[in-house]
Structures are given as C-alpha cells and as structure tokens.
Amino acid sequence: MAENNALAARSSVANLPDAVAGHWLLRLAPEPAKPFLQLARLDRPIGWQLLLLPCWQSSALACAAYGLPPDVKQLALFFLGAVAMRGAGSTYNDIVDREIDARVERTRNRPLASGRVSLRAAKLFFLAQCLVGLYVLVSFNLPTIALALVSPLIVLLYPFAKRFTSWPQAILGAAFAYGALLGWTATLGTLGLPAILLYAGSIFWTIGYDTIYALQDARDDEKAGVRSTARLFGAHVRLAVGALYALCLAFTLAACMTAGLGFFANLGVAAYAAHLLWQTLPLKQGLETDRALSLFRSNLHAGLLLFLGLLAESLARFPHS
C-alpha cells in the first residue's frame, strides 16, 4: 500500500492539469526538487511570462518615447525578477489556499494541498525566492526600488480576495500589471503619464485573461464558495471579456499617443487588438477546460506582439535621435 501511494505521488508531480506536458524541468530535475518546481509554477511558465511582459513593454515604451536604445541588461534583470517573484507569489498563494485547493479538482494535487511539501518547507522556499527578487530589485535605481516596494502589499491581499469579492482578478491585475510602471522608471528614473496609462491597460488585460483562466474552475469554485469574475459574468462572459479587452486597448493606445509614438507602435497595438479579438470570440459559459487554458496561454503571443511593436519603434527612432 505504501509503495502504491508513493508511486501515485510521483506520478502526480508531472501531471497537474494546467502544467506543460513533459516540461523539460520536470524531466531533468531530481525527484525531491520536483514538488518545489511545481510550487513555484516553473512547469507553468505562462505565469512569469505574463508578469514579465508589462515590464518589457514599459521599458520599450520609454525607450521609444525618448529615442533610447533597448537596455538588454535591464530586460534580463526583469526576466530574473519575474521568474523569482512569480514563484514566490505562487508559493504564498498555495500556502494561503492549501485547504481550498484540496477541495478543487484542478488543484488538489498541488504540492501543499496533496501533502508532498510540508508547510515549513514551503515557507522557507518562499523566503528564498523573495531574496532572489530582492537581489534583482536593488540592481535598479532608487525610484524603481521605492515604487516596487508597494507591490508586495497587493500580492499579499490577492489570495484572500476570492473570499470577499467577485473581482479577485482585479487585485491580480493590479499586481501583475505593476511592471508597466517599473519598466518606465527603471529606464528614465521618474514616472510618466504613458506608463500610468499602460498600467491601466495592463490591469484590464489581466482581468480579461484571468477570467478566461477561471472558466476552468467555475463549477468547482461554486461548490467551494470561491468567487471569481468567471462566475460573476456567467452567460455574459464573452461580452464582459470583450469590454475589458476594449478598455485595455483604449488605455494602451492612449499610452502610445501621449508618448508621441508612431507607425511601429501603432502596428503593435493593432496586432495586439486582433489577437485579443480572436480570444474573445469563442468564449462562453461552460467552455471546455482545454480550450480555456489554451486561450489563456495564448496571451503570451498577444503581449509579445505589443512588445515587438514598441521595440521596433524604439529601434527605428534611436539612430535619428
């Protein structure tokens, strides 16, 4: 019996429903490390990718606005920080939600909910990831450090939001979009209106794509008493996500206009808009889990289209500045 339980535990390590099947980290990592990789969501890279994109977009926006070349070192630091802090945030979320996770089909095999990681080990792992994030943070200028110190307050609130509001995705949006402020300050040393507008747009983007993600859990969330925009919007989810994405595009376009950007930035916004429209069309209450997950993950491509437009704008402007 013990042997069968051990085999089941090992098989569940690589088979969480929203993980990337056969992810190379889980294939190559030693067995004791695998639950911690899952705790940090490293087998689900879309999380840190979506956290990273507003940072990169904002940095490119600032460079384009002021005719500066892309700062490769800064982009690399944001990459490291996004991976570390996404992992820390996910670990914290699983610590808080371990009892709820155990009652939801999609999450009951998560490392803490299934007992494969102890609470003490999870807390130590959380602190270790925070130290990596702190190392990255102190590499930036003082305005960026000061601004970034506000974001953990939002992250700490997020796991509890689903208990008291049907808009936990808005709290997540405020946290995940925060890089739209930091990329600008890291580049220019001060905060500007284009960054604030991009932040607003990124918040609406996050609420939209996380609503799509939450469609996977709508039935289980109802049983567990967990609130979400997916449950709130119900049969009107396509219209609601469409409205959120429209607001996202309006603020993003306003950010580009106030920064005085031109053709390549507008092309990036247009491609971004086309992708968001493509995501919205198939949405409905009761959307198949695999389809919802696929649409959610596709936001990596949506965000990259905008970033590449802004990057091209900065490269086009730099030689003439």
Secondary structure, 3 states (H helix, E strand, C coil): CHHHHHHHHHHHHCCCCCCCCCCHHHHHCCHHHHHHHHHCCCCCCHHHHHHHHHHHHHHHHHHHHHCCCCCHHHHHHHHHHHHHHHHHHHHHHHHHCHHHHCCCCCCCCCCCCCCCCCHHHHHHHHHHHHHHHHHHHCCCCHHHHHHHCCHHHHHHHHHHHHHHCCCHHHHHHHHHCCHHHHHHHHHHCCCCHHHHHHHHHHHHHHHHHHHHHHHHHHHHHHHHCCCCHHHHHHHHHHHHHHHHHHHHHHHHHHHHHHCCCCHHHHHHHHHHHHHHHHHHCCCCCCCCHHHHHHHHHCHHHHHHHHHHHHHHHHHHHHHHC
